[in-house]
Amino acid sequence: MVIYYYYLNKFGCEILNMGVRKLKIDRKKIESIIAICIITVFNGQIYINPFSLWFRFSFAVVVLPLLLIYFKNVSVITTSFIVGFCMAFFRSFVFYFSNDSMTYSNIIVQFIPVSSFYIVYGILFSIFNIRKKVDNPVNFILLLWICDSIGNIVEAAIRNIMEKFPFENAVLVIILIGFIRSIVIYIVYYMICYYKKRYEREQSENKYRELLFFVSKLKTELFFLKKSINDIEDTMEKSYDLYEKIENSKLKDEALNIAKNIHEIKKDYQRVVTGMSKTLQNVNKLRKFKISEIFKIIEANTCKLIDESNKKIILKFNVIDDFYTKEIYPLISVLNNFIINSLEAIENYGEIIIDVKINGEYAIFSVTDNGIGIQEEDTYLIFEAGFSTKIDYKTGKVSSGLGLSHAKNIVEQHFDGVIKYCSQYKELTKFEITIPCSKIVFKGGKTIEFLHS
């Protein structure tokens, strides 16, 4: 009995869940049909009479097929029936309030043939399965032309039966207008798809740029965590050596405890480094980039920072010699630090120039700005960790002073390169980064291209 009630309850819950899901799906379809009706009916009021008073070139016929293609969850025939009758009643109401000489019953009879066009259009649209023909322009335009022409011919035939109507003269015009309207629909559909793809591509590129900068910062921190592990290892060894040298038992125990604590800290750091390394493992498989491509990524990010700072700064990237590299993240991190420093050094108006060239076996990057410059007495300290002259006088907050120190460590330890501060000349501050080609140029795809700016 218990088993019976268990399965009965389970079966009942499944039926209830199916009902809820179906209700949600039906509600979504109803909302889509209502949206199509409202948009189509109101666009039906946008029209021109290109040839005569009896033919209306309505924008609704351009909008309806586009909506039927977009809302794939709705039935084409059901939707076209509803749109047809809504269109007839809406136009009759508009005409009734603007014309007092006719009764509403006479007006509705006059506009009922309008619904026949949309009904026939929807039936043919469904039979030809036009939703699946959008990738074939010729078939798409041809089938829309048939739907449009036959729908209008049926409407004209009904009007001819109900009232005096120039049916014979109308057929040729209907076919011609149907062809024009089908081409217009395809052009509009193509433009919508084009701008949609363009927007999605721009969004994707923005997210990719943000990811590159995020990973470059993360890799910089990972680099310093690894460096800290080595420093901790050295400190632990010194603590243990001190433990062996101390003869006082109490101090000896304290020294041993310190060595043990340092060892625990080292293990915690190693766990963090291992976790970050695994997380970034797939990112390391990133394809090679040209330096010019990396510069475009940095430029897009820097332009945002310039806009936020409300400064008038001209940013120039000169790729004298272009080449491929896989050292994307450390290079972005280094250059970004120097560029941000230059940006902060410029008070209101200025210029930042970034150059790259190949000189023998070395790749040379330079960052130049015409900001406030560096005091001569500070030139020996600018690469020291914690040194900073940047103060927010509103909050009293001093900058961390780790940017140039980070950059220096990456260049020297990761690239085996050299950073040189070039003395100010003609009010310009210049930093030069020299990296061996063997450390930065991707050998499998080295293409020294001379792109003189």
Buried (B, 14 or more C-beta within 10 A) or exposed (E): EEEEEEEEEEEEEEEEEEEEEEEEEEEEBEEBBEBBBEBBBEBBEEBEEEEEEBBBBBBBBBBBBBBBBBBEEBBBBEBBBBBBBBBBBBBBBBBBEEEEEEEEEEBBBBBBBBBBBBBBBBBBBBEBEBBEBBEEEEBBBBBBBBBBBBBBBBBBBBBBEEEEBBBEBBBEBBBEBBBEBBBBBBEBBEEEEEEEEEEEEEEEEEEEBEEBBEBBBBBBEBBBBBEBBEEBBEBBEEBBEBBEEBEEEEEBEEBBEBBBEBBEBBEEBBEBBEEBBEEBEEBEEEEBBBBBBBBBBBBEBBEEBBEEEEBEBEBEBBBBBBBBBBBBBBBBBBBBBBBBBBBBBBEEEBBBBBBBBBEEEBBBBBBBBBBBBBEEEEEEBBBEBEBBBEEEEEEEEEBEBBBBBBBBBBBEEBBEBBBEBEEBEEEBBBBBBBBBBEBBBBEEBEEEEEEEE
